């Protein structure tokens, strides 16, 4: 008789969006909200006052701190002591949220939010990375007025250099050089105008698959923007033109040690990695879901679907990276005899598995064979 444990729900990534007042955090957030396709985003705003969201008057606003858009956004103004309660609320299955974005106050300490998220014991959520927004036009002035800027940059997983249209090429190059020295080695840096970054750097955009009938607010918004893009912009100016995507698939198990070596050495331009990994190491037969945003890395073990082939499937998104070179490095991670690989080789991977999601011995092979 077949017996399978129910597949646990996939934890919702929680991304912290930080940066000093005027850096453009809200502009970045608005861009993510209006270019999310079918992704349902929960937003926690750690600040006072209202939040400016494109077309809010069309979608409707509830009070000063709660809004509901066509795709299911929930925006809540909270302080740090309420964070856990709001995350528990947003991660409830009834909301069907795919990703949560916390817009930190311009005077907040993002390290504290990161610490709370990493230590959070709610199995429905996971830390998804710290994105630090920097105002290119006010970079020197901001550092002079707020010396803690350097400390915040040192713990960022992804840096968005916003308002690049307001500085010339030489100034931008100088700022990027200083940011590289302030950030941890390998931290990716994304340039942006008006907060326009590709949402795929932070989360998956789901295609709108709801049965077509009366157009929703999001359908109208998307169609309107598509027409504007076709009329007003050349393809090269679109955000997605700045990034490259590389896909890797392997039916052969990967070596955990060689893969971790690849991940530890990944180039600065490689912003995001997502997908599933098959290691095949005795005692670790699960499918390992992997997510990386900048230097933030996480593995989540889970069961294979019945009859699902054991294979690795990865998508790598970056800018200025050597795609063929990345594929060659991943090809070199293949393991000829995973059944002979010692279990202790998984220790590097298990360091990035949350404590409340311990690796589990998968009995799918037994179930499929019975």
ZAFI-955106 format. One record per residue: residue number from 1; residue in three letters; x negated, y, z of N, C-alpha, C in turn. Coordinates in steps of 0.02 Angstrom, whole numbers. Example, Ala and Ser with C-alpha at 12.3 -4.5 7.8 and 13.67 -1.06 7.14 Angstrom:
BEGIN
SEVO   k   r n.east n.north   n.up ca.east ca.north  ca.up c.east c.north   c.up
SEVO   1 ALA   -660    -284    390    -615     -225    390   -660    -165    390
SEVO   2 SER   -642    -112    354    -684      -53    357   -645       2    394
REM end
This chain:
BEGIN
SEVO   k   r n.east n.north   n.up ca.east ca.north  ca.up c.east c.north   c.up
SEVO   1 UNK    -42     -60      0       0        0      0    -44      62      0
SEVO   2 UNK    -27     108    -44     -67      169    -49    -50     216      8
SEVO   3 UNK   -102     246     37     -91      296     89   -137     355     76
SEVO   4 UNK   -108     412     66    -148      472     53   -128     526    102
SEVO   5 UNK   -178     559    130    -164      616    173   -141     674    130
SEVO   6 UNK    -92     714    153     -71      772    113   -129     820    104
SEVO   7 UNK   -133     850     43    -186      897     29   -177     960     71
SEVO   8 UNK   -227     980    111    -220     1040    152   -215    1101    108
SEVO   9 UNK   -179    1152    131    -174     1214     91   -242    1246     83
SEVO  10 UNK   -253    1276     25    -317     1310     12   -319    1375     51
SEVO  11 UNK   -370    1387     91    -374     1449    130   -374    1510     85
SEVO  12 UNK   -341    1563    107    -336     1625     69   -399    1666     80
SEVO  13 UNK   -435    1686     28    -494     1728     38   -474    1798     62
SEVO  14 UNK   -513    1825    109    -502     1892    135   -563    1934    117
SEVO  15 UNK   -554    1983     74    -608     2025     50   -605    2092     86
SEVO  16 UNK   -661    2114    114    -665     2179    147   -690    2231     97
SEVO  17 UNK   -652    2284     88    -669     2339     42   -688    2399     85
SEVO  18 UNK   -752    2417     86    -777     2469    131   -811    2524     92
SEVO  19 UNK   -826    2579    126    -859     2637     95   -835    2699    130
SEVO  20 UNK   -877    2752    131    -859     2812    168   -805    2851    132
SEVO  21 UNK   -775    2897    169    -721     2938    143   -740    2970     77
SEVO  22 UNK   -696    2963     28    -709     2993    -37   -749    2951    -85
SEVO  23 UNK   -771    2892    -63    -812     2850   -107   -771    2820   -164
SEVO  24 UNK   -706    2813   -153    -663     2786   -205   -634    2718   -189
SEVO  25 UNK   -631    2700   -124    -603     2635   -104   -531    2627   -128
SEVO  26 UNK   -490    2678   -116    -420     2673   -135   -412    2669   -210
SEVO  27 UNK   -456    2704   -247    -454     2700   -320   -471    2629   -343
SEVO  28 UNK   -521    2599   -312    -538     2530   -329   -479    2484   -312
SEVO  29 UNK   -449    2494   -254    -392     2452   -233   -334    2460   -282
SEVO  30 UNK   -319    2521   -302    -265     2532   -350   -278    2495   -415
SEVO  31 UNK   -341    2498   -437    -359     2464   -499   -348    2389   -493
SEVO  32 UNK   -369    2360   -436    -359     2288   -425   -285    2271   -425
SEVO  33 UNK   -245    2313   -392    -173     2299   -387   -138    2302   -454
SEVO  34 UNK   -158    2348   -496    -123     2357   -559   -152    2316   -616
SEVO  35 UNK   -206    2279   -603    -235     2235   -654   -241    2164   -627
SEVO  36 UNK   -194    2142   -588    -199     2077   -555   -161    2022   -590
SEVO  37 UNK   -127    2039   -645     -84     1991   -681    -36    1959   -631
SEVO  38 UNK    -34    1894   -625      15     1862   -580    -11    1849   -511
SEVO  39 UNK    -72    1872   -495    -100     1860   -428    -62    1900   -376
SEVO  40 UNK    -47    1868   -321     -10     1901   -266    -61    1924   -214
SEVO  41 UNK    -65    1989   -204    -117     2018   -161    -85    2046    -98
SEVO  42 UNK   -109    2025    -41     -91     2056     22   -144    2107     40
SEVO  43 UNK   -124    2167     60    -171     2220     74   -162    2245    145
SEVO  44 UNK   -216    2245    183    -217     2274    250   -257    2338    246
SEVO  45 UNK   -227    2394    263    -261     2459    261   -277    2479    333
SEVO  46 UNK   -341    2479    350    -363     2496    417   -375    2571    422
SEVO  47 UNK   -320    2609    419    -325     2682    418   -258    2711    436
SEVO  48 UNK   -256    2777    447    -194     2811    460   -170    2846    397
SEVO  49 UNK   -105    2859    393     -78     2895    337    -55    2848    282
SEVO  50 UNK    -32    2878    228      -5     2839    172    -60    2818    125
SEVO  51 UNK    -45    2771     83     -92     2746     34    -64    2762    -35
SEVO  52 UNK   -105    2791    -78     -82     2808   -145    -90    2748   -191
SEVO  53 UNK    -35    2722   -215     -36     2664   -260      1    2685   -323
SEVO  54 UNK    -29    2670   -381       2     2688   -444     73    2662   -448
SEVO  55 UNK    119    2706   -469     189     2689   -481    225    2666   -418
SEVO  56 UNK    201    2688   -358     235     2668   -297    307    2691   -296
SEVO  57 UNK    320    2749   -326     389     2774   -326    435    2730   -367
SEVO  58 UNK    406    2693   -416     447     2647   -455    459    2583   -416
SEVO  59 UNK    406    2559   -383     411     2495   -347    452    2502   -284
SEVO  60 UNK    449    2560   -252     485     2571   -190    438    2565   -131
SEVO  61 UNK    446    2608    -81     403     2608    -22    447    2600     39
SEVO  62 UNK    424    2559     86     460     2547    149    421    2580    205
SEVO  63 UNK    446    2633    232     412     2669    285    348    2700    260
SEVO  64 UNK    301    2712    305     238     2744    287    182    2694    273
SEVO  65 UNK    191    2632    294     134     2586    290    152    2519    259
SEVO  66 UNK    211    2509    234     231     2445    204    258    2458    135
SEVO  67 UNK    232    2420     87     257     2427     19    265    2359    -12
SEVO  68 UNK    312    2350    -56     323     2287    -90    326    2299   -165
SEVO  69 UNK    275    2275   -202     273     2283   -274    302    2220   -307
SEVO  70 UNK    309    2222   -372     340     2167   -408    305    2101   -398
SEVO  71 UNK    239    2101   -388     201     2040   -380    196    2016   -309
SEVO  72 UNK    224    2053   -261     224     2031   -192    172    2062   -148
SEVO  73 UNK    148    2122   -164      98     2154   -121    130    2175    -55
SEVO  74 UNK     92    2168     -3     113     2192     63     57    2234     91
SEVO  75 UNK     70    2298    104      18     2343    128     35    2365    198
SEVO  76 UNK    -10    2354    245       4     2369    314    -52    2411    344
SEVO  77 UNK    -35    2468    374     -84     2510    407    -92    2484    478
SEVO  78 UNK   -153    2463    495    -164     2432    561   -229    2458    590
SEVO  79 UNK   -240    2445    655    -305     2456    685   -337    2388    696
SEVO  80 UNK   -400    2389    718    -437     2326    723   -405    2275    769
SEVO  81 UNK   -374    2298    824    -345     2251    872   -285    2214    844
SEVO  82 UNK   -255    2239    791    -197     2207    761   -215    2163    702
SEVO  83 UNK   -278    2161    684    -298     2128    623   -278    2055    621
SEVO  84 UNK   -291    2018    674    -275     1947    675   -200    1935    664
SEVO  85 UNK   -159    1976    696     -87     1968    690    -64    1979    619
SEVO  86 UNK    -92    2030    587     -71     2045    519    -96    1992    470
SEVO  87 UNK   -156    1966    481    -181     1914    438   -139    1850    445
SEVO  88 UNK   -119    1836    506     -75     1778    517     -9    1788    480
SEVO  89 UNK     16    1849    482      79     1864    448     72    1857    372
SEVO  90 UNK     19    1887    344      10     1885    272     -5    1815    246
SEVO  91 UNK    -38    1774    287     -57     1707    264     -1    1656    273
SEVO  92 UNK     56    1677    299     113     1631    306    134    1607    237
SEVO  93 UNK    149    1542    230     166     1515    164    224    1550    129
SEVO  94 UNK    269    1579    167     327     1611    137    308    1668     90
SEVO  95 UNK    250    1701    104     229     1757     62    193    1735     -2
SEVO  96 UNK    166    1673     -2     131     1646    -60     76    1692    -85
SEVO  97 UNK     39    1721    -37     -16     1766    -54    -76    1726    -80
SEVO  98 UNK   -108    1752   -133    -167     1719   -161   -233    1747   -133
SEVO  99 UNK   -234    1812   -117    -294     1844    -91   -274    1903    -48
SEVO 100 UNK   -312    1917      4    -299     1974     47   -358    2022     42
SEVO 101 UNK   -344    2086     33    -395     2137     30   -386    2185     89
SEVO 102 UNK   -437    2193    129    -436     2241    185   -472    2304    163
SEVO 103 UNK   -436    2359    158    -468     2423    144   -487    2454    211
SEVO 104 UNK   -551    2454    226    -575     2480    290   -571    2556    292
SEVO 105 UNK   -564    2583    351    -567     2656    359   -634    2681    336
SEVO 106 UNK   -635    2743    311    -698     2773    289   -749    2781    344
SEVO 107 UNK   -726    2777    406    -771     2783    464   -777    2718    502
SEVO 108 UNK   -753    2664    472    -754     2599    506   -824    2568    504
SEVO 109 UNK   -834    2519    548    -895     2479    548   -878    2413    514
SEVO 110 UNK   -894    2405    450    -875     2344    414   -904    2281    444
SEVO 111 UNK   -962    2288    478    -991     2228    509   -944    2198    560
SEVO 112 UNK   -906    2240    595    -859     2214    645   -803    2175    613
SEVO 113 UNK   -778    2200    556    -726     2163    521   -752    2097    495
SEVO 114 UNK   -813    2098    468    -843     2036    444   -850    1987    501
SEVO 115 UNK   -874    2012    559    -883     1968    617   -817    1937    638
SEVO 116 UNK   -764    1977    640    -699     1951    660   -673    1900    610
SEVO 117 UNK   -685    1910    546    -660     1864    496   -699    1798    498
SEVO 118 UNK   -765    1802    505    -805     1742    508   -787    1700    570
SEVO 119 UNK   -772    1735    626    -755     1700    688   -681    1681    693
SEVO 120 UNK   -641    1705    646    -569     1692    648   -555    1617    642
SEVO 121 UNK   -513    1591    685    -498     1519    686   -435    1501    648
SEVO 122 UNK   -406    1549    613    -346     1535    573   -367    1495    512
SEVO 123 UNK   -347    1431    506    -369     1390    449   -339    1412    383
SEVO 124 UNK   -290    1458    384    -257     1479    322   -296    1532    286
SEVO 125 UNK   -349    1560    317    -388     1612    285   -462    1595    286
SEVO 126 UNK   -500    1629    243    -572     1623    243   -602    1690    224
SEVO 127 UNK   -662    1703    247    -697     1765    230   -717    1763    156
SEVO 128 UNK   -700    1816    119    -712     1816     48   -765    1865     25
SEVO 129 UNK   -800    1899     72    -854     1944     54   -840    2016     71
SEVO 130 UNK   -895    2054     78    -892     2126     93   -912    2165     31
SEVO 131 UNK   -866    2207      6    -879     2249    -52   -889    2321    -27
SEVO 132 UNK   -947    2349    -37    -963     2417    -15   -960    2464    -75
SEVO 133 UNK   -916    2515    -71    -909     2564   -124   -952    2624   -109
SEVO 134 UNK   -991    2646   -158   -1038     2702   -150  -1021    2756   -201
SEVO 135 UNK  -1018    2818   -178   -1006     2875   -222  -1072    2897   -253
SEVO 136 UNK  -1080    2888   -319   -1143     2905   -351  -1157    2980   -347
SEVO 137 UNK  -1105    3020   -353   -1114     3093   -353  -1132    3121   -285
SEVO 138 UNK  -1115    3084   -231   -1127     3108   -163  -1173    3062   -125
SEVO 139 UNK  -1213    3023   -160   -1253     2972   -127  -1301    3001    -75
SEVO 140 UNK  -1340    3051    -94   -1388     3080    -47  -1353    3116     10
SEVO 141 UNK  -1300    3153     -6   -1264     3189     46  -1232    3142     96
SEVO 142 UNK  -1205    3087     71   -1173     3038    116  -1224    3007    163
SEVO 143 UNK  -1282    2990    137   -1333     2960    181  -1358    3010    233
SEVO 144 UNK  -1360    3074    215   -1382     3125    262  -1331    3135    318
SEVO 145 UNK  -1267    3136    300   -1214     3147    349  -1199    3084    389
SEVO 146 UNK  -1207    3026    357   -1189     2962    389  -1248    2913    382
SEVO 147 UNK  -1298    2918    425   -1356     2874    419  -1339    2800    423
SEVO 148 UNK  -1281    2784    452   -1261     2713    457  -1247    2683    389
SEVO 149 UNK  -1244    2724    337   -1234     2699    269  -1285    2644    253
SEVO 150 UNK  -1348    2655    272   -1400     2606    257  -1385    2539    290
SEVO 151 UNK  -1360    2542    351   -1344     2480    387  -1286    2443    354
SEVO 152 UNK  -1236    2481    330   -1179     2449    297  -1201    2416    232
SEVO 153 UNK  -1244    2449    195   -1267     2420    132  -1307    2356    143
SEVO 154 UNK  -1341    2353    199   -1383     2295    213  -1343    2231    223
SEVO 155 UNK  -1278    2236    239   -1238     2177    251  -1187    2165    196
SEVO 156 UNK  -1189    2205    143   -1140     2198     89  -1154    2136     47
SEVO 157 UNK  -1101    2108     18   -1107     2052    -28  -1103    2075   -101
SEVO 158 UNK  -1073    2134   -111   -1067     2163   -178  -1062    2238   -169
SEVO 159 UNK  -1100    2276   -208   -1100     2349   -204  -1071    2377   -268
SEVO 160 UNK  -1021    2421   -262    -991     2455   -319  -1017    2527   -319
SEVO 161 UNK  -1057    2544   -368   -1080     2613   -376  -1027    2650   -417
SEVO 162 UNK   -984    2685   -382    -927     2718   -414   -945    2788   -438
SEVO 163 UNK   -904    2815   -482    -912     2883   -509   -978    2891   -547
SEVO 164 UNK   -997    2839   -583   -1059     2843   -622  -1054    2893   -679
SEVO 165 UNK   -992    2912   -697    -983     2962   -750  -1002    3032   -727
SEVO 166 UNK  -1015    3040   -663   -1030     3106   -635  -1105    3117   -624
SEVO 167 UNK  -1146    3069   -645   -1219     3077   -640  -1250    3058   -707
SEVO 168 UNK  -1309    3085   -721   -1341     3068   -784  -1379    3002   -776
SEVO 169 UNK  -1407    2979   -831   -1439     2913   -832  -1498    2909   -785
SEVO 170 UNK  -1539    2963   -782   -1597     2963   -738  -1577    2960   -665
SEVO 171 UNK  -1526    2999   -646   -1502     2999   -577  -1472    2931   -559
SEVO 172 UNK  -1435    2903   -604   -1406     2837   -590  -1461    2785   -579
SEVO 173 UNK  -1512    2787   -621   -1567     2739   -614  -1602    2748   -547
SEVO 174 UNK  -1612    2811   -525   -1643     2824   -460  -1601    2795   -404
SEVO 175 UNK  -1535    2807   -406   -1490     2782   -353  -1490    2706   -352
SEVO 176 UNK  -1487    2676   -410   -1487     2603   -413  -1552    2574   -383
SEVO 177 UNK  -1608    2608   -394   -1670     2586   -365  -1669    2590   -289
SEVO 178 UNK  -1641    2644   -262   -1636     2652   -190  -1588    2600   -160
SEVO 179 UNK  -1532    2587   -195   -1485     2538   -171  -1517    2469   -169
SEVO 180 UNK  -1557    2453   -219   -1591     2388   -220  -1637    2380   -160
SEVO 181 UNK  -1668    2435   -138   -1713     2432    -80  -1674    2428    -15
SEVO 182 UNK  -1613    2457    -13   -1573     2458     48  -1535    2393     59
SEVO 183 UNK  -1516    2360      5   -1476     2299     10  -1520    2238     20
SEVO 184 UNK  -1489    2184     41   -1526     2122     48  -1548    2098    -21
SEVO 185 UNK  -1602    2060    -26   -1625     2038    -92  -1571    2000   -130
SEVO 186 UNK  -1564    2018   -194   -1517     1982   -236  -1446    2006   -234
SEVO 187 UNK  -1430    2057   -194   -1361     2081   -191  -1343    2114   -257
SEVO 188 UNK  -1287    2093   -288   -1269     2121   -353  -1242    2192   -347
SEVO 189 UNK  -1255    2232   -398   -1233     2302   -400  -1193    2311   -464
SEVO 190 UNK  -1131    2337   -457   -1086     2347   -513  -1074    2422   -521
SEVO 191 UNK  -1087    2450   -580   -1071     2519   -593   -998    2526   -613
SEVO 192 UNK   -966    2582   -594    -895     2591   -610   -879    2664   -619
SEVO 193 UNK   -830    2677   -662    -800     2743   -669   -728    2737   -647
SEVO 194 UNK   -707    2783   -603    -638     2784   -579   -618    2718   -547
SEVO 195 UNK   -666    2684   -516    -651     2623   -479   -633    2563   -522
SEVO 196 UNK   -650    2565   -586    -629     2512   -632   -680    2455   -631
SEVO 197 UNK   -668    2405   -591    -708     2345   -592   -663    2287   -613
SEVO 198 UNK   -693    2236   -639    -655     2178   -661   -630    2139   -600
SEVO 199 UNK   -564    2131   -591    -539     2093   -533   -567    2022   -530
SEVO 200 UNK   -587    1994   -587    -613     1926   -587   -678    1920   -546
SEVO 201 UNK   -710    1976   -531    -770     1974   -489   -752    1955   -418
SEVO 202 UNK   -689    1966   -398    -669     1954   -329   -618    1898   -322
SEVO 203 UNK   -573    1891   -371    -521     1840   -366   -495    1822   -435
SEVO 204 UNK   -461    1764   -438    -432     1742   -501   -368    1780   -515
SEVO 205 UNK   -361    1802   -577    -297     1832   -598   -255    1778   -631
SEVO 206 UNK   -196    1767   -604    -154     1713   -628   -110    1737   -685
SEVO 207 UNK   -102    1698   -738     -58     1720   -792     14    1722   -768
SEVO 208 UNK     50    1770   -794     121     1778   -774    162    1724   -808
SEVO 209 UNK    186    1675   -770     220     1617   -799    293    1613   -780
SEVO 210 UNK    318    1663   -745     388     1661   -725    432    1661   -787
SEVO 211 UNK    490    1628   -782     536     1624   -838    554    1694   -863
SEVO 212 UNK    547    1704   -927     559     1771   -954    634    1784   -955
SEVO 213 UNK    652    1839   -927     720     1862   -928    717    1937   -928
SEVO 214 UNK    746    1968   -877     738     2039   -870    666    2054   -850
SEVO 215 UNK    634    2102   -882     565     2117   -868    557    2142   -796
SEVO 216 UNK    506    2115   -762     491     2138   -695    451    2203   -698
SEVO 217 UNK    442    2235   -641     401     2295   -638    331    2281   -663
SEVO 218 UNK    303    2223   -643     235     2208   -662    229    2196   -737
SEVO 219 UNK    281    2164   -768     280     2154   -840    278    2221   -876
SEVO 220 UNK    320    2267   -855     323     2333   -887    257    2369   -879
SEVO 221 UNK    228    2365   -819     165     2399   -805    109    2371   -849
SEVO 222 UNK    107    2305   -854      54     2272   -892     60    2288   -966
SEVO 223 UNK    122    2286   -992     132     2299  -1063    115    2371  -1080
SEVO 224 UNK    133    2417  -1035     118     2487  -1047     43    2500  -1048
SEVO 225 UNK      6    2469  -1002     -66     2478   -999   -100    2446  -1059
SEVO 226 UNK    -74    2389  -1082    -103     2357  -1140    -98    2403  -1200
SEVO 227 UNK    -40    2435  -1209     -32     2480  -1266    -78    2541  -1259
SEVO 228 UNK    -85    2567  -1197    -130     2623  -1187   -202    2605  -1204
SEVO 229 UNK   -222    2544  -1184    -291     2523  -1199   -302    2518  -1274
SEVO 230 UNK   -252    2491  -1310    -259     2483  -1382   -262    2551  -1416
SEVO 231 UNK   -226    2599  -1389    -222     2665  -1421   -281    2710  -1405
SEVO 232 UNK   -305    2707  -1342    -351     2758  -1318   -423    2736  -1307
SEVO 233 UNK   -438    2670  -1308    -505     2647  -1289   -533    2599  -1341
SEVO 234 UNK   -598    2604  -1351    -633     2555  -1390   -645    2493  -1347
SEVO 235 UNK   -651    2435  -1378    -660     2374  -1340   -721    2378  -1294
SEVO 236 UNK   -775    2409  -1316    -836     2411  -1277   -829    2449  -1212
SEVO 237 UNK   -776    2491  -1205    -767     2530  -1144   -728    2492  -1092
SEVO 238 UNK   -700    2434  -1110    -661     2396  -1062   -706    2362  -1010
SEVO 239 UNK   -680    2354   -949    -721     2326   -895   -748    2257   -913
SEVO 240 UNK   -704    2216   -946    -726     2147   -958   -783    2143  -1008
SEVO 241 UNK   -794    2196  -1047    -848     2196  -1095   -916    2200  -1062
SEVO 242 UNK   -917    2220   -998    -980     2228   -962  -1004    2162   -932
SEVO 243 UNK   -961    2111   -930    -978     2050   -895   -980    1990   -942
SEVO 244 UNK  -1018    1941   -922   -1025     1880   -961  -1003    1821   -918
SEVO 245 UNK   -970    1773   -949    -946     1714   -914   -978    1652   -944
SEVO 246 UNK  -1005    1610   -900   -1037     1547   -921  -1001    1490   -886
SEVO 247 UNK   -985    1438   -924    -949     1380   -896   -995    1319   -899
SEVO 248 UNK   -994    1282   -843   -1035     1221   -838   -990    1164   -815
SEVO 249 UNK   -996    1107   -849    -959     1048   -829  -1004     987   -833
SEVO 250 UNK   -995     941   -787   -1036      881   -785   -997     824   -755
SEVO 251 UNK   -996     767   -789    -967      707   -762  -1015     669   -718
SEVO 252 UNK  -1077     692   -716   -1129      662   -674  -1135     702   -610
SEVO 253 UNK  -1141     668   -554   -1146      703   -489  -1206     749   -488
SEVO 254 UNK  -1201     800   -445   -1257      848   -438  -1295     833   -373
SEVO 255 UNK  -1358     850   -374   -1400      843   -315  -1385     902   -268
SEVO 256 UNK  -1365     888   -206   -1351      944   -160  -1412     988   -147
SEVO 257 UNK  -1470     958   -143   -1530      998   -129  -1548    1042   -189
SEVO 258 UNK  -1545    1015   -249   -1562     1055   -307  -1510    1109   -319
SEVO 259 UNK  -1446    1094   -307   -1394     1145   -316  -1403    1202   -266
SEVO 260 UNK  -1418    1185   -203   -1428     1237   -153  -1489    1279   -169
SEVO 261 UNK  -1540    1248   -198   -1599     1286   -219  -1579    1335   -274
SEVO 262 UNK  -1538    1313   -321   -1513     1357   -374  -1472    1414   -345
SEVO 263 UNK  -1428    1399   -298   -1386     1451   -268  -1428    1501   -227
SEVO 264 UNK  -1478    1477   -192   -1521     1521   -153  -1561    1568   -198
SEVO 265 UNK  -1575    1547   -259   -1616     1587   -305  -1575    1623   -358
SEVO 266 UNK  -1509    1621   -352   -1468     1649   -407  -1484    1723   -417
SEVO 267 UNK  -1486    1746   -479   -1508     1814   -494  -1458    1866   -471
SEVO 268 UNK  -1482    1927   -462   -1440     1981   -436  -1381    1996   -481
SEVO 269 UNK  -1387    1987   -547   -1332     2003   -592  -1276    1952   -591
SEVO 270 UNK  -1287    1896   -557   -1235     1844   -554  -1188    1860   -497
SEVO 271 UNK  -1130    1892   -513   -1086     1918   -461  -1043    1864   -428
SEVO 272 UNK  -1020    1816   -468    -971     1770   -441   -980    1700   -469
SEVO 273 UNK   -969    1650   -425    -969     1579   -445   -907    1548   -415
SEVO 274 UNK   -872    1509   -455    -811     1476   -429   -804    1409   -465
SEVO 275 UNK   -771    1361   -431    -759     1297   -461   -763    1240   -411
SEVO 276 UNK   -778    1180   -438    -780     1119   -396   -844    1081   -411
SEVO 277 UNK   -870    1049   -359    -933     1012   -366   -923     940   -343
SEVO 278 UNK   -951     894   -380    -951      823   -363  -1022     803   -346
SEVO 279 UNK  -1032     785   -282   -1098      764   -259  -1106     688   -260
SEVO 280 UNK  -1053     652   -238   -1056      580   -239  -1102     549   -187
SEVO 281 UNK  -1123     589   -138   -1168      564    -86  -1128     519    -38
SEVO 282 UNK  -1155     462    -18   -1119      419     29  -1095     458     91
SEVO 283 UNK  -1031     450    107   -1002      487    164   -977     556    145
SEVO 284 UNK   -989     577     84    -968      644     61   -941     639    -10
SEVO 285 UNK   -889     598    -17    -860      584    -83   -807     635   -103
SEVO 286 UNK   -796     688    -63    -743      736    -77   -759     779   -138
SEVO 287 UNK   -709     816   -160    -718      869   -209   -733     932   -170
SEVO 288 UNK   -791     963   -182    -811     1022   -146   -795    1085   -187
SEVO 289 UNK   -746    1122   -164    -731     1186   -196   -784    1237   -174
SEVO 290 UNK   -810    1275   -222    -862     1324   -206   -839    1393   -229
SEVO 291 UNK   -852    1443   -186    -838     1513   -201   -898    1554   -180
SEVO 292 UNK   -922    1597   -224    -975     1643   -206   -957    1712   -234
SEVO 293 UNK   -960    1763   -191    -954     1833   -212  -1017    1867   -189
SEVO 294 UNK  -1059    1888   -236   -1123     1916   -216  -1163    1862   -180
SEVO 295 UNK  -1185    1877   -120   -1224     1828    -81  -1181    1788    -33
SEVO 296 UNK  -1116    1803    -30   -1070     1764     11  -1057    1698    -23
SEVO 297 UNK  -1061    1643     16   -1054     1576    -12  -1012    1533     34
SEVO 298 UNK   -969    1492      4    -927     1448     43   -911    1385      5
SEVO 299 UNK   -915    1327     40    -893     1263     13   -833    1239     54
SEVO 300 UNK   -783    1212     19    -724     1184     53   -712    1114     27
SEVO 301 UNK   -723    1062     68    -710      994     45   -636     978     45
SEVO 302 UNK   -615     938     -2    -545      918     -5   -538     855    -47
SEVO 303 UNK   -481     822    -44    -471      760    -81   -462     772   -156
SEVO 304 UNK   -479     722   -195    -466      723   -266   -393     704   -278
SEVO 305 UNK   -365     731   -330    -298      710   -349   -301     638   -375
SEVO 306 UNK   -246     603   -368    -245      533   -390   -261     529   -465
SEVO 307 UNK   -311     489   -481    -331      481   -551   -374     536   -579
SEVO 308 UNK   -389     587   -538    -430      643   -563   -502     620   -572
SEVO 309 UNK   -532     631   -630    -601      610   -641   -649     649   -597
SEVO 310 UNK   -700     615   -572    -750      647   -530   -797     687   -576
SEVO 311 UNK   -798     752   -568    -839      793   -611   -849     861   -578
SEVO 312 UNK   -900     896   -600    -914      965   -578   -890    1012   -632
SEVO 313 UNK   -855    1066   -612    -833     1117   -658   -846    1185   -624
SEVO 314 UNK   -889    1226   -655    -907     1290   -626   -900    1345   -678
SEVO 315 UNK   -880    1404   -654    -878     1465   -694   -924    1515   -660
SEVO 316 UNK   -970    1544   -698   -1017     1593   -671  -1006    1659   -708
SEVO 317 UNK   -994    1713   -670    -980     1778   -698  -1034    1827   -677
SEVO 318 UNK  -1063    1862   -726   -1116     1909   -709  -1128    1959   -764
SEVO 319 UNK  -1180    1998   -757   -1199     2048   -806  -1274    2048   -812
SEVO 320 UNK  -1298    2047   -874   -1370     2048   -886  -1404    1983   -867
SEVO 321 UNK  -1367    1929   -861   -1396     1865   -842  -1413    1825   -905
SEVO 322 UNK  -1456    1776   -896   -1477     1731   -950  -1431    1670   -949
SEVO 323 UNK  -1376    1672   -987   -1328     1618   -986  -1358    1550  -1002
SEVO 324 UNK  -1394    1543  -1057   -1425     1478  -1072  -1474    1456  -1017
SEVO 325 UNK  -1509    1504   -987   -1555     1486   -933  -1518    1460   -872
SEVO 326 UNK  -1461    1491   -855   -1421     1467   -799  -1396    1396   -812
SEVO 327 UNK  -1374    1383   -873   -1350     1316   -890  -1406    1265   -885
SEVO 328 UNK  -1467    1284   -907   -1523     1238   -902  -1538    1221   -829
SEVO 329 UNK  -1534    1272   -785   -1547     1260   -714  -1494    1214   -684
SEVO 330 UNK  -1432    1223   -704   -1379     1179   -679  -1386    1108   -706
SEVO 331 UNK  -1406    1103   -770   -1418     1036   -798  -1471     999   -758
SEVO 332 UNK  -1521    1036   -733   -1574     1006   -694  -1551     984   -625
SEVO 333 UNK  -1490    1003   -605   -1464      984   -540  -1429     916   -542
SEVO 334 UNK  -1423     886   -600   -1390      821   -605  -1428     768   -564
SEVO 335 UNK  -1390     723   -534   -1419      670   -493  -1409     603   -527
SEVO 336 UNK  -1463     568   -542   -1458      505   -579  -1425     450   -537
SEVO 337 UNK  -1441     447   -472   -1415      393   -430  -1389     423   -364
SEVO 338 UNK  -1331     455   -365   -1305      487   -303  -1293     438   -247
SEVO 339 UNK  -1279     375   -264   -1267      325   -212  -1330     312   -171
SEVO 340 UNK  -1388     329   -197   -1450      319   -160  -1474     383   -125
SEVO 341 UNK  -1435     436   -132   -1455      499   -101  -1441     497    -26
SEVO 342 UNK  -1489     513     17   -1478      510     89  -1426     562    111
SEVO 343 UNK  -1381     545    158   -1330      592    180  -1357     657    207
SEVO 344 UNK  -1418     656    235   -1445      718    263  -1460     769    209
SEVO 345 UNK  -1460     749    146   -1471      798     92  -1413     847     87
SEVO 346 UNK  -1356     831    119   -1296      874    117  -1299     929    169
SEVO 347 UNK  -1350     929    212   -1350      978    267  -1349    1050    241
SEVO 348 UNK  -1384    1064    187   -1383     1131    160  -1315    1153    138
SEVO 349 UNK  -1276    1107    108   -1208     1122     87  -1163    1131    148
SEVO 350 UNK  -1169    1086    197   -1124     1087    254  -1132    1150    297
SEVO 351 UNK  -1189    1184    291   -1197     1247    327  -1146    1299    304
SEVO 352 UNK  -1119    1291    244   -1071     1339    216  -1000    1312    216
SEVO 353 UNK   -988    1257    254    -921     1232    265   -896    1257    332
SEVO 354 UNK   -839    1292    335    -815     1319    399   -805    1265    451
SEVO 355 UNK   -814    1284    513    -808     1235    568   -739    1205    571
SEVO 356 UNK   -686    1243    556    -619     1215    561   -599    1176    499
SEVO 357 UNK   -647    1169    450    -634     1128    392   -691    1078    384
SEVO 358 UNK   -699    1032    432    -755      985    427   -749     940    366
SEVO 359 UNK   -806     920    341    -806      874    285   -771     809    305
SEVO 360 UNK   -732     782    258    -693      722    274   -712     666    226
SEVO 361 UNK   -714     606    251    -725      549    207   -663     539    165
SEVO 362 UNK   -670     540    100    -613      535     55   -598     463     39
SEVO 363 UNK   -535     442     48    -518      372     33   -481     367    -33
SEVO 364 UNK   -490     419    -77    -453      418   -140   -473     359   -184
SEVO 365 UNK   -538     340   -182    -559      284   -224   -522     220   -204
SEVO 366 UNK   -516     210   -138    -481      151   -113   -408     153   -133
SEVO 367 UNK   -378     213   -126    -308      221   -142   -295     209   -216
SEVO 368 UNK   -339     235   -259    -330      227   -330   -338     154   -352
SEVO 369 UNK   -382     118   -317    -397       50   -336   -343       1   -313
SEVO 370 UNK   -303      22   -264    -255      -25   -236   -193     -30   -279
REM end
